[in-house]
Amino acid sequence: MQRTYIPYGAYWSTPFVKWQGSFSTLHPLKFAAEVGRQRLDERGIDPGLFDALHLGMTVPALNSFYGAAWLAGLIGAEGISGPTVNQACATSARVMGSAAFEIETGVSDAVLCVTADRTSNGPEMLYPNPTNPGGKPDSENWVWDNFGCDPWAGGAMLDTAENVARREEITTEEQHEVVLMRHQQYEAALEEGFHNRYMVKPVEVKDKRGRVRETVTGDEGVFPTTAEGLAKLKPVQPDGSVTFGGQTYPADGNAGVVLTTKDRAAELSADPSIEVQVLAFGQARAEKGHMPMAPVPAAQRALDAAGLSIDDISAIKTHNPFAVNDIYLARTMGGDLAAMNNYGCSLSGGLPQGPTGMRLVIELIEELTLKGGGYGLFTGCAAGDTAAAVVVRVGEPG
């Protein structure tokens, strides 16, 4: 990619709140519209400048059939529309990749990317099946049942982590070392106020009458984690290695980012001396039932497309629903486990699916800014043994 840029600071994320928490009753699209419009107003960005809106959303909600078009109207960009993307936890990377392709080909000069999900109170789906006894419909809980069974590979998402751990001989103790490290990185970020660089807070949660019933001032539901506490946990499966501490949890939230051309990015940037360029997108699929392996080939494809190697990368962020993910990536691609996922990751902060990767890309940009620039890699797995990756560059304008 050569034409796609992100205006520095033209992005945001809500706190991530563990499912059934403070965001559990908020409509994900109305919530995302409220936050997005507020953030654009604060930055002085007119919604009318966008040529398209790309929405990433993986859990259906009331009236979400209207997707990006409805969200665009709610944000104040009534004249545009765009796709609604559902690629599980690769949704953010896919949304940014698809928006970048529009800019690269000249279809659009400015695209608003928004990702929003509420895993709380997910829908119970009923599918008519008149051939069942009594015409009873087929049913599924959209969130819970699909966590529990991949219809192609068979087995739950947890099984994919166990399959990789077994093949690579990754122990519970090794996983817990990574979990503790990730929580320490997250705690350090809180102490440094890192999340204040991009996070929308406080967030007032209102009832149907518009009365504030609670105020969210940061991520909610992050587990206090110690080596002693992790050591007490037993694997979830009888012959497994992954404990509840070695995996993340569902959450609610939303995020947004502006993608545009170089000149427009300079105009909209909060600091024109910081240039943020999207260099590449990559995706891949691992063998059946081995989801935590997929981020490696996805990352390699993105790096190849950018003309870079892993040695050129100054910062790495991963979507890691299991500690196994990071261990496999470090073993396979090389690199220091302690050097990746500074300031937080899915493992520590929760997983609202669609917005997960977008927040991590935002954090990647801010980390590179603190480092004085460089190349950054985001990669993360998704349901169906898939993964997607994005490479960015942060530095002075070229």
N, C-alpha and C positions, 0 to 999 in steps of 0.2 A: 504494500500500500504506500502511496506517495502523497495523497491529497487530504488525508483525514486527520483532523486535529481536535483536541478537547480544550476549550478555553479554561485556563487554570481557575479553579474555584467554581466552575459552572457545573456542579454536581452536588449531590446530597444523599443522605440516608437517614431514615428514622433510627432510633434505637431498635434493637431486635428484642422481642419479648417472648419468653417461653410460652408455648401454646397453652390455652385456657388461662392466660394472664390478662393484663390490662387492655390489650388490643383485641381480645377474643370476640367482642361484639361489634367491632367496627367493620363496615363494608370495605373491602380492600381497595376498590376503585375509587369510591368517594373519599376515602382516607388518603389515597395516593394523590388525588386531584387537589385536595386541600393543602397537603404538604408541598406539592409541586408548584402550585400557584403562589403560595407564600414565599417559597424560595426564589422563584423567578422575579417576583416583585421586589424582594430584598436586593437582588442583584441588578435590578433595573433592566431585565431582559423582557422584551415584548413577546408574548406568545405568538403574535402574528408574524414573526420573522421565520417561523419553522415551515418547511415544505412538507414534512411528514412527522408522524408520531409512531414509533415502534413500541408496542406494549409486550412485556413478558409476564405471563401469568399461568400458573400450573394447576390451581385449584379453582374450579368453577364457583361462582357466587351469583346471587340473584341479579338477573339482567346482564350478566357478563357476556352473553351472546353478542352484544353490541360493542364489546371490546374497545379497541383503540379509538374508534370514532366517538364513542360516548366519552371516554376519558379526555380526548382532545377538546370536546365541547365544554366539559367541566373545568378544564384548565384555562379556557379562554381562547383556544385556537380552533374556532368553529369551522374554518374553511379547509381543514386538512383531515386526513385519515392515515391509515397504514395497517400493517399486519399485527395480529395478535399471535405471539409465539409461545408454544409450550414444548420445551425440551428438558423437562425435569430440572435438575440442578445445573444443567448446562445452558439454561435459558438466558441468563445475563450475557454470557459470552456470545451466544448466537444472536441475541438482539443487537449487541454492539457490532458484531461481524456483519450482519445484514444491513444495518444502517451505514456502516463504513462502505459497503459495496455500492450503495446508492451514491454516496459522495464521490467515490473513486470513478464511477462511470458518468458522473455529471447529471444524474437524474435529480439529485437534491443538493442544495448548498448548506442546509442546516436541518438536522434531524433531532428531535427530542426523544430520548430513550427513557422509558419508565418501566420498572419492574415492581410487581406488587403481589403479595400472597398472604392469605390467612389460612394457616393449617388448622387453627382452632375451629371447632364446630363445622368440620368439613361436611359436604353434602352426602346424604344417603341416596344413592342412585337406584332407580327402579327401571328395568328394561322389560317391556312387554314380551311375554313368551306364551302364546296361547296353546302351545303343545305341552306345557307343564300340567301336572294334575290340578284340576280346578282352575287352570289358566293363571296359576300363581306366577308373578313376574320374577325374573332373575334380579339379583340385587348385589350391590357392593357399597362399602364405605370408601369413598374416593381416596382418602388419605391412608387410613389404617390398613385396609385390605391390600392396597398396592405396595405399601411397605413390606407386607408379609408374603407376597408371591409375585414373581416375575413370570408371566404366562409363556415366555419363550424359553428361558433358561430353567425355569422351575426354581423353587426355593425363595427364601426371604433375602432382603438386602444384607442382613447379618451373615447369611451363608456365604455371600461373596467375599466378605472379609475373612471368614474362617478358611475358605478355600485358598486364598492368597497366603494367609498366615501359615497354613499347613505346608504349602508348596515351598515357601521361602524360609520355613523354620523360624518364624517370628514368635517369640515367647510373650506371655502376659507381662512379664517383668519389663521387657523391652518396650512394649506398648505403653505401660504405665510411666516409664521414664519420659517418653515423648509427651504424654498427656500432662504431666507435671510441668514440663518445660513450656508447653503452650499456654498453660494457665499463668505461669510466671511472666511470660511475655505480655499477656493480656493485662495482668495486674500492673506491670511496669508502665504500660500505655495509659492506664487510668491515672497513675501517679503523675505522669508527665502531661496529662491533659491532651493527649494525642487526638482523641476522638472529637475534641472541640473544633478541630480544624475543618470538619465536614459535616458533623452530625447535627440534625435538626432537633433541638431540645431547648426548653422543656416542651413536651407534647401534652396538650390538654385533652383529656378524654371526656367527651360530653355525652349526656343521655339524649333521648329523642326530643326533649324539650330545649336542648341547647345549654343545659346546666352542666358545669364542670363537675364530674364525679370523682376524678382523680387526675394527678399530674405525673407523667413519666419523665424522669430526669436523666435516664441512661438505660443501658441494657438491663433487662429484667429476667431473672431466672438463672443467671450464671452460678454454677455450683462452686462453693468453697472447696478447694482441692489441696490435699496434703499427701505426702508419701505414705504416711501411716494410714490414712483413710483409704487410699487406693489399694494398699496391701491387704485390706480386709475383704475386698470384693472378690467374688468367685465368678468364673466365666458363666455367661448366660446359658450356653449350651453345655450339656454334661461332659462332652469330650472336647470342648472348644478352648479357646484362649482369650476371646474378646469379652471383657466385662462391660457393665453399664458405664463404668468410668472411661473405657476405651473407645466410646462412641459419643456422638453428639445427640441433640434432641431437636424436635420440630419447634418452629417459632413463627411469629408474625412480624410483618414490617414491609417497608417499601423503600425504593431508591430511584434516583434519576441521574442522568448525565446528558450533556449536550455534545453532539458530534457535528463538526462543521469544517469549513475550509481554513486554510492557514490565515488568510487575511481576516476573515470573519472572527476566527479564534482570537487574534490579537486585539480586535475591537472589543470583544466581550470578556476578555480575561481580567481577573481581579489583579493580576500582576503580569503585564506584557513581557517582562524580562524572563518569565518562565514559560517555555514552550512545551506542550504535551502533544505528542504525535502517536497515533495508532499505527503500528507497523505491520501487524500480521494477525491472522486468525487461523486456527487449526482445529481439526476434530479427528477422533479416532474411535475404534471399538475394540475391546478386548475379547478374548474367547468367552464362551458362555460361562456365566457364574463367577467371573473374576473381575468385577467392576473396579476395585482399587488399582488394578494395573493400567487401566485405560488412560489416565492422565499423562503417562510417560510418552506413548506415541503421539498423543495430541500435542503435547509440549514440543516434541521434536519436529512435528510438521510445521508448527507455528515458527519455531526457530529457523528451520530451513527456509521458510517463505520470507523471513526477515533477513536472511543471509547472516545469521548469527549462530554461535555455539553457546552451550551452557556456561562456558568460561567467560563469555562477554556479559553475562547477566549480573547486575548489581543487587537485585532484590527479587525474591520469589515469594509469591503468595499462592496458597493452595486451598481449594475446597476439599476438606478432609473429614468426611463424616466418621471415619475410623482412623485411629492412630496408625493402623496398618498402611494407609495410603502414603503417608510421609516417609515411613521407613522404606517402603518399596521404591519410591521415587529417588530417595537419597542413595540407596544401594545401586540402583540401575543407572541413574544419570550422573552420579557423583555429586559431591557437595556436602556441606555441613548442615546437619539437621538443626543445629542451634542458630544457624544464620538465616533460615527461612521462616516465614510467618511471624516476623517481628510485629508487635502491636496487636496481634489477635488473629483469629481464624475461625472457621466453622466449629472446630472441635471445642473451642472455649466459649464462643459466643452464641451458638445456636444456628438453626438452619430453617429459614423461611422459604427455601427452595428458589423461586424465581429471583428475588433480590440478592441472594447469597453472593454470587459471583460479582455483581456490580459493586457492592460495598467493598469487596476485597480488591477490586481494581482501583477504586477510589483510594483505599488505604495504600495501595502500591504506589500510586502517583504521589501521595503525600510523603511516603517514606523516601522515595527517590528525591523529592524536593529537599528534604532534610539532609540527604546525603550530598547535595549539590549537583544532582543529575545522574543520568545513566540509563541503562536498559533494564526493564522489568518484565517479569514473566508471571502471568496468572495461568494456572491450570487446575482443573477439577473434574471429578467423575460425575456421572449421572446415571439414572435408572436405565436398564437395558445394556449394562456393561459398556457404556459410552463415556466420552469425555470431550471437553472443549478447552481451548487455550487462547490467550491473547497476549501479544507482545507490545509494549509501549516504550517510548523514549521520552525522557524528561531532561530538559537542558535549556541553554540560552538559544534564542532564535538563530537559525542558520541562514 
